[in-house]
Amino acid sequence: MHSFFEDFINRHADFHRQLEAAIDGLPQEGLDWVPGDDMNSLCVLVVHVVGAERFWCGTVAFDDPAPRDRDAEFRVRGLSLADLKDALTHSRTYVHNGLARLTLDDLTQVRDVRGRDRQVRVGWALLHVLDHIALHVGHAQITRQLWDQRNR
């Protein structure tokens, strides 16, 4: 495997570890807690990250289409800590296995973005995944801090 893909896998796994740390040890109330208007719960953030990874890596980069209800990702509630960690583990395994099948030449391949009138390169889709996860890791970390400080 080329070092680019190894680096991607390591960065991706690190983001997942950070998401897991943000949810670790929380009761159901904490996972579903929404800190304010136009903000998301930790449950929503994890489910949305997993959905986006499946779309941008699976459907776009790996050309392995799967249905996605993005709006439903923002309505999810009631998933347990174990459910969320399992979802992250499954997504991480799927992404890492898919990357193992790619070559550097694949990064320049152009893919249709299903459901949108646009095309992107495989490399762009993969980098977008890391950008997107990083954004939501920050959201998750702030949400966890707010949860931990809410009764101080």
Stockholm file with secondary structure:
# STOCKHOLM 1.0

chainA/1-152         MHSFFEDFINRHADFHRQLEAAIDGLPQEGLDWVPGDDMNSLCVLVVHVVGAERFWCGTVAFDDPAPRDRDAEFRVRGLSLADLKDALTHSRTYVHNGLARLTLDDLTQVRDVRGRDRQVRVGWALLHVLDHIALHVGHAQITRQLWDQRNR
#=GR chainA/1-152 SS CCHHHHHHHHHHHHHHHHHHHHHTTCCHHHHHCCCSTTCCCHHHHHHHHHHHHIIIIIIIISCCCCCCCHHHHTTCCCCCHHHHHHHHHHHHHHHHHHHTTCCGGGGGCEEECTTSSCEEEHHHHHHHHHHHHHHHHHHHHHHHHHHHHTTC
#=GC SS_cons         CCHHHHHHHHHHHHHHHHHHHHHTTCCHHHHHCCCSTTCCCHHHHHHHHHHHHIIIIIIIISCCCCCCCHHHHTTCCCCCHHHHHHHHHHHHHHHHHHHTTCCGGGGGCEEECTTSSCEEEHHHHHHHHHHHHHHHHHHHHHHHHHHHHTTC
//
